[in-house]
Amino acid sequence: MEWNKGVTLALDGPGQYRTITTLQEASWALIEDWPLEDGEALDKALIVFEAAMKGKKTAEAARLAFIAAAIEAGIDIKS
């Protein structure tokens, strides 16, 4: 599920930006690369992602949940 607008964030370290453009990329980022193991926004993002994959939430809702999880984790996001 592709997003209308990618999210560019420093997932690989300060100043090392990567752009996430799909729900699948975001899911992998949360599972493989996320600096936090637990967090309210992280948990919510995973729930929203699952709902989006089932067609119960929009791609934009998943994108916004991903951004909220990144903010919670202190990951720098380029606007």
DSSP file (Angstrom, degrees, kcal/mol; ACC not computed):
  #  RESIDUE AA STRUCTURE BP1 BP2  ACC     N-H-->O    O-->H-N    N-H-->O    O-->H-N    TCO  KAPPA ALPHA  PHI   PSI    X-CA   Y-CA   Z-CA
    1    1 A M              0   0    0      0, 0.0    22,-2.6     0, 0.0     2,-0.2   0.000 360.0 360.0 360.0 113.7    0.0    0.0    0.0
    2    2 A E  E     -A   22   0A   0     20,-0.2    20,-0.2    21,-0.1     2,-0.2  -0.577 360.0-131.0 -87.8 144.2    1.7    3.1   -1.2
    3    3 A W  E     -     0   0A   0     18,-3.1     3,-0.1    -2,-0.2    -1,-0.0  -0.616  12.5-129.9 -90.4 151.7    1.5    6.5    0.5
    4    4 A N  E    S+     0   0A   0      1,-0.2     2,-0.4    -2,-0.2    -1,-0.1   0.835  99.4  24.7 -66.3 -32.4    0.7    9.7   -1.3
    5    5 A K  E    S-     0   0A   0     16,-0.0    -1,-0.2    15,-0.0    15,-0.0  -0.995  85.0-128.9-137.6 128.2    3.7   11.4    0.4
    6    6 A G  E     -     0   0A   0     -2,-0.4     2,-0.5    -3,-0.1    15,-0.2  -0.226  16.4-128.1 -69.8 163.2    6.8    9.6    1.6
    7    7 A V  E     -A   20   0A   0     13,-2.6    13,-2.9     2,-0.0     2,-0.6  -0.971  18.6-159.2-116.0 117.4    8.2   10.1    5.1
    8    8 A T  E     +AB  19  78A   0     70,-0.6    70,-2.9    -2,-0.5     2,-0.3  -0.866  25.8 157.3-101.4 119.2   11.9   11.0    5.2
    9    9 A L  E     -AB  18  77A   0      9,-2.6     9,-2.4    -2,-0.6     2,-1.7  -0.958  51.8-107.4-144.2 159.1   13.6   10.3    8.5
   10   10 A A        +     0   0    0     66,-2.6     3,-0.5    -2,-0.3    66,-0.3  -0.566  55.1 147.7 -87.1  75.3   17.0    9.6   10.0
   11   11 A L        +     0   0    0     -2,-1.7    -1,-0.2     5,-0.3     6,-0.1   0.794  68.5  50.2 -80.4 -29.5   16.5    5.9   10.7
   12   12 A D  S    S-     0   0    0      4,-1.3    -1,-0.2     1,-0.4     5,-0.1   0.299 127.4 -64.3 -95.9  10.2   20.1    4.9   10.2
   13   13 A G  S >  S-     0   0    0     -3,-0.5     3,-2.3     3,-0.3    -1,-0.4  -0.562  82.8 -29.4 128.0 167.8   21.6    7.5   12.5
   14   14 A P  T 3  S+     0   0    0      0, 0.0     3,-0.1     0, 0.0    -3,-0.0  -0.267 130.4   3.4 -55.3 128.0   21.9   11.3   12.7
   15   15 A G  T 3  S+     0   0    0      1,-0.1     2,-0.9    61,-0.0    -4,-0.1   0.426  99.8 114.0  77.9  -1.9   21.9   12.9    9.3
   16   16 A Q    <   -     0   0    0     -3,-2.3    -4,-1.3    -6,-0.1    -5,-0.3  -0.776  51.7-171.0-104.7  89.1   21.4    9.5    7.5
   17   17 A Y        -     0   0    0     -2,-0.9     2,-0.3    -7,-0.2    -7,-0.2  -0.521  14.5-177.5 -89.6 146.9   18.0    9.9    6.0
   18   18 A R  E     -A    9   0A   0     -9,-2.4    -9,-2.6    -2,-0.2     2,-0.6  -0.992  21.3-133.7-136.9 141.8   15.8    7.3    4.3
   19   19 A T  E     -A    8   0A   0     -2,-0.3     2,-0.5   -11,-0.2   -11,-0.3  -0.879  13.1-158.4-103.0 125.0   12.4    7.9    2.7
   20   20 A I  E     +A    7   0A   0    -13,-2.9   -13,-2.6    -2,-0.6     3,-0.1  -0.881  20.3 164.7-100.3 126.0    9.6    5.4    3.5
   21   21 A T  E     +     0   0A   0     -2,-0.5   -18,-3.1   -15,-0.2     2,-0.3   0.495  53.6  50.5-122.5  -7.7    6.9    5.4    0.9
   22   22 A T  E  > S-A    2   0A   0    -20,-0.2     4,-2.2     1,-0.1   -20,-0.2  -0.907  75.8-119.6-133.1 160.5    4.9    2.2    1.5
   23   23 A L  H  > S+     0   0    0    -22,-2.6     4,-2.5    -2,-0.3     5,-0.2   0.869 115.4  54.9 -62.5 -38.0    3.1    0.5    4.4
   24   24 A Q  H  > S+     0   0    0      2,-0.2     4,-2.3   -23,-0.2    -1,-0.2   0.926 108.0  47.8 -64.3 -44.7    5.4   -2.5    3.9
   25   25 A E  H  > S+     0   0    0      1,-0.2     4,-2.3     2,-0.2    -2,-0.2   0.917 112.8  49.6 -61.0 -42.5    8.6   -0.4    4.2
   26   26 A A  H  X S+     0   0    0     -4,-2.2     4,-2.4     2,-0.2    -2,-0.2   0.897 108.9  52.2 -64.1 -40.5    7.2    1.2    7.3
   27   27 A S  H  X S+     0   0    0     -4,-2.5     4,-2.0     1,-0.2    -1,-0.2   0.932 111.1  46.6 -61.2 -46.2    6.3   -2.1    8.8
   28   28 A W  H  X>S+     0   0    0     -4,-2.3     4,-3.6     1,-0.2     5,-0.6   0.891 110.0  54.1 -63.4 -39.4    9.9   -3.4    8.3
   29   29 A A  I  X>S+     0   0    0     -4,-2.3     4,-1.5     1,-0.2     5,-0.9   0.924 109.7  47.3 -61.2 -43.7   11.3   -0.2    9.7
   30   30 A L  I  <5S+     0   0    0     -4,-2.4     4,-0.3     3,-0.2    -1,-0.2   0.876 119.9  39.0 -65.3 -36.6    9.2   -0.6   12.9
   31   31 A I  I  <5S+     0   0    0     -4,-2.0    -2,-0.2    -5,-0.2    -1,-0.2   0.909 130.7  22.8 -79.7 -44.2   10.2   -4.2   13.3
   32   32 A E  I  <5S+     0   0    0     -4,-3.6    -3,-0.2    -5,-0.2    -2,-0.2   0.848 131.0  26.7 -95.0 -38.2   13.9   -4.1   12.2
   33   33 A D  I  <<S+     0   0    0     -4,-1.5    -3,-0.2    -5,-0.6    -4,-0.1   0.449  79.4 123.6-112.9  -2.1   15.2   -0.6   12.7
   34   34 A W      < -     0   0    0     -5,-0.9    -4,-0.1    -4,-0.3   -23,-0.0  -0.409  50.7-148.5 -73.3 134.9   13.2    1.1   15.4
   35   35 A P  S    S+     0   0    0      0, 0.0     2,-0.4     0, 0.0    -1,-0.1   0.679  79.8  66.3 -74.9 -16.2   15.2    2.4   18.4
   36   36 A L        -     0   0    0      1,-0.1     3,-0.1    -6,-0.1    -2,-0.1  -0.836  56.3-167.4-107.0 143.9   12.4    1.7   20.8
   37   37 A E  S    S+     0   0    0     -2,-0.4     2,-0.3     1,-0.2    -1,-0.1   0.772  80.7  25.0 -90.4 -33.0   11.0   -1.7   21.8
   38   38 A D        +     0   0    0      4,-0.0     2,-0.2     5,-0.0    -1,-0.2  -0.939  66.9 136.0-132.7 151.8    7.9   -0.3   23.5
   39   39 A G     >  -     0   0    0     -2,-0.3     4,-2.7     1,-0.1     5,-0.2  -0.773  52.2-118.8 172.1 146.7    5.9    2.9   23.2
   40   40 A E  H  > S+     0   0    0     -2,-0.2     4,-2.3     1,-0.2     5,-0.2   0.930 116.6  43.7 -62.1 -47.1    2.2    4.0   23.0
   41   41 A A  H  > S+     0   0    0      2,-0.2     4,-2.6     1,-0.2    28,-0.3   0.862 112.8  53.5 -68.4 -35.0    2.6    5.5   19.5
   42   42 A L  H  > S+     0   0    0      2,-0.2     4,-2.1     1,-0.2    -2,-0.2   0.945 110.4  46.5 -62.9 -48.2    4.6    2.5   18.4
   43   43 A D  H  X S+     0   0    0     -4,-2.7     4,-1.8     1,-0.2    -2,-0.2   0.910 113.0  49.6 -59.8 -43.1    1.9    0.1   19.5
   44   44 A K  H  X S+     0   0    0     -4,-2.3     4,-2.8     1,-0.2     5,-0.2   0.907 108.0  54.0 -64.4 -40.9   -0.8    2.2   17.9
   45   45 A A  H  X S+     0   0    0     -4,-2.6     4,-2.8    20,-0.2    -1,-0.2   0.913 107.4  50.5 -59.9 -42.9    1.1    2.3   14.6
   46   46 A L  H  X S+     0   0    0     -4,-2.1     4,-2.0     2,-0.2    -1,-0.2   0.888 112.0  47.7 -62.8 -38.8    1.3   -1.5   14.5
   47   47 A I  H  X S+     0   0    0     -4,-1.8     4,-2.2     2,-0.2    -2,-0.2   0.916 113.4  47.2 -67.1 -44.1   -2.5   -1.7   15.2
   48   48 A V  H  X S+     0   0    0     -4,-2.8     4,-2.6     2,-0.2    -2,-0.2   0.892 110.1  53.8 -65.4 -39.5   -3.2    0.9   12.5
   49   49 A F  H  X S+     0   0    0     -4,-2.8     4,-2.3    -5,-0.2    -1,-0.2   0.933 109.1  48.0 -59.8 -46.2   -0.9   -0.9   10.0
   50   50 A E  H  X S+     0   0    0     -4,-2.0     4,-1.2     1,-0.2    -1,-0.2   0.918 112.7  48.4 -61.6 -43.5   -2.7   -4.2   10.5
   51   51 A A  H  <>S+     0   0    0     -4,-2.2     5,-3.0     1,-0.2     6,-0.8   0.885 110.5  51.8 -63.9 -38.6   -6.1   -2.5   10.0
   52   52 A A  H ><5S+     0   0    0     -4,-2.6     3,-1.4     4,-0.3    -1,-0.2   0.892 105.8  54.2 -65.4 -39.4   -4.8   -0.7    6.9
   53   53 A M  H 3<5S+     0   0    0     -4,-2.3    -1,-0.2     1,-0.3    -2,-0.2   0.803 109.7  48.6 -64.1 -27.7   -3.6   -4.0    5.4
   54   54 A K  T 3<5S-     0   0    0     -4,-1.2    -1,-0.3    -5,-0.2    -2,-0.2   0.400 120.1-111.0 -91.7   2.0   -7.1   -5.4    6.0
   55   55 A G  T < 5S+     0   0    0     -3,-1.4    -3,-0.2     2,-0.2    -2,-0.1   0.607  90.8 111.6  81.2  11.8   -8.7   -2.3    4.3
   56   56 A K  S   <S+     0   0    0     -5,-3.0     2,-0.3    -6,-0.2    -4,-0.3   0.608  77.6  36.7 -94.2 -13.7  -10.2   -1.0    7.6
   57   57 A K  S    S-     0   0    0     -6,-0.8    -2,-0.2    -9,-0.1     2,-0.1  -0.935  88.2-109.4-132.1 156.6   -7.9    2.1    7.8
   58   58 A T     >  -     0   0    0     -2,-0.3     4,-1.7     1,-0.1     5,-0.1  -0.385  24.6-115.3 -82.8 163.2   -6.6    4.3    5.1
   59   59 A A  H  > S+     0   0    0      1,-0.2     4,-2.4     2,-0.2     5,-0.1   0.866 118.5  55.9 -61.6 -36.8   -3.0    4.5    3.9
   60   60 A E  H  > S+     0   0    0      2,-0.2     4,-2.5     1,-0.2    -1,-0.2   0.879 103.5  53.0 -66.2 -37.5   -2.9    8.1    5.2
   61   61 A A  H  > S+     0   0    0      2,-0.2     4,-2.0     1,-0.2    -1,-0.2   0.902 110.7  47.9 -62.8 -40.1   -4.0    7.0    8.7
   62   62 A A  H  X S+     0   0    0     -4,-1.7     4,-2.1     2,-0.2    -2,-0.2   0.903 110.8  51.3 -65.8 -41.6   -1.1    4.5    8.7
   63   63 A R  H  X S+     0   0    0     -4,-2.4     4,-2.2     1,-0.2    -2,-0.2   0.919 111.0  47.4 -61.8 -44.5    1.3    7.2    7.5
   64   64 A L  H  X S+     0   0    0     -4,-2.5     4,-2.3     1,-0.2    -1,-0.2   0.869 110.8  51.5 -66.6 -36.5    0.3    9.5   10.3
   65   65 A A  H  X S+     0   0    0     -4,-2.0     4,-2.0     2,-0.2   -20,-0.2   0.873 109.1  51.6 -66.4 -36.7    0.6    6.7   12.9
   66   66 A F  H  X S+     0   0    0     -4,-2.1     4,-2.1     2,-0.2    -2,-0.2   0.913 109.5  49.2 -64.6 -43.6    4.1    6.1   11.5
   67   67 A I  H  X S+     0   0    0     -4,-2.2     4,-2.4     1,-0.2    -2,-0.2   0.915 109.9  51.4 -62.2 -43.6    5.0    9.7   11.9
   68   68 A A  H  X S+     0   0    0     -4,-2.3     4,-2.4     1,-0.2    -1,-0.2   0.896 109.7  49.9 -61.2 -40.2    3.7    9.8   15.5
   69   69 A A  H  X S+     0   0    0     -4,-2.0     4,-1.9   -28,-0.3    -1,-0.2   0.880 109.9  51.0 -66.2 -37.5    5.8    6.7   16.3
   70   70 A A  H  X>S+     0   0    0     -4,-2.1     5,-2.5     2,-0.2     4,-0.5   0.908 110.1  48.9 -65.9 -41.3    8.9    8.4   14.9
   71   71 A I  H ><5S+     0   0    0     -4,-2.4     3,-1.3     1,-0.2    -2,-0.2   0.934 110.6  51.1 -62.3 -45.3    8.3   11.5   17.0
   72   72 A E  H 3<5S+     0   0    0     -4,-2.4    -1,-0.2     1,-0.3    -2,-0.2   0.870 110.3  49.7 -58.5 -38.0    7.8    9.3   20.1
   73   73 A A  H 3<5S-     0   0    0     -4,-1.9    -1,-0.3    -5,-0.1    -2,-0.2   0.511 114.2-117.4 -82.0  -4.4   11.1    7.6   19.3
   74   74 A G  T <<5 +     0   0    0     -3,-1.3     2,-0.4    -4,-0.5    -3,-0.2   0.754  58.3 157.6  75.7  23.3   13.0   10.9   18.9
   75   75 A I      < -     0   0    0     -5,-2.5     2,-0.3    -6,-0.2    -1,-0.3  -0.691  45.5-117.4 -84.7 131.3   13.8   10.2   15.2
   76   76 A D        -     0   0    0     -2,-0.4   -66,-2.6   -66,-0.3     2,-0.4  -0.500  30.8-162.2 -70.8 130.2   14.5   13.3   13.2
   77   77 A I  E     -B    9   0A   0     -2,-0.3     2,-0.4   -68,-0.2   -68,-0.2  -0.951  12.6-137.4-116.9 132.6   12.0   13.8   10.3
   78   78 A K  E      B    8   0A   0    -70,-2.9   -70,-0.6    -2,-0.4    -2,-0.0  -0.720 360.0 360.0 -83.8 136.2   12.5   16.0    7.3
   79   79 A S              0   0    0     -2,-0.4    -1,-0.1   -72,-0.1    -2,-0.0   0.488 360.0 360.0 -83.1 360.0    9.5   18.1    6.5
